[in-house]
């Protein structure tokens, strides 16, 4: 294939005409198949990942267990209740931090001495 700079004016016009016809035919095909311009242009944007709370998971699990118990004919011993959601992690007091830090420094020093 020759580069664009080596083509004559007539060849460039013919190439442009062909390209326009191809685009028109693609547009007609997309309309016939029911595609929109956005779906043909590229991949769909990623959806945000849905995160479910622990309490919601527990409720769904409890409901599923009750359904299965009904199907199997067994009656559950007691109604399953959802656990309350956990609170955030507690913070370490300065005294505990200092104690842990000293313990780790001693451990690292022992390991370093053992390597020698």
Secondary structure, DSSP 4 states (H G I P E B T S, - for coil): ---GGGS-HHHHHHHHHHHHHHHHHHHHHHHHHT--HHHHHSPPPPPPPP---HHHHHHHHHHHHHHHHHHHTPPPSS---PPPPPPPPPPPPHHHHHHHHHHHHHHHHHHHHHH-
